[in-house]
């Protein structure tokens, strides 16, 4: 039983300290990339209209 509790503590620590921040940063990078591409596209269209 004690091994299960220790394993659960280790797993939750790894998830909260390593996996979640890595996933968050990856999603944040993708969102920023998409935002930059749509912003550049809007500026290009605006320049063509002017």
C-alpha angles and dihedrals in degrees: 000000000000090000090057092052092048091047091050091050092050092047094049091047092052092048095048097041103035117012100043095050092047092051091045092052092048093051091045091052091051092049091049091049092051091046092052093048093050091045091052091048091052092049090050092051091046091051091050092052093050 
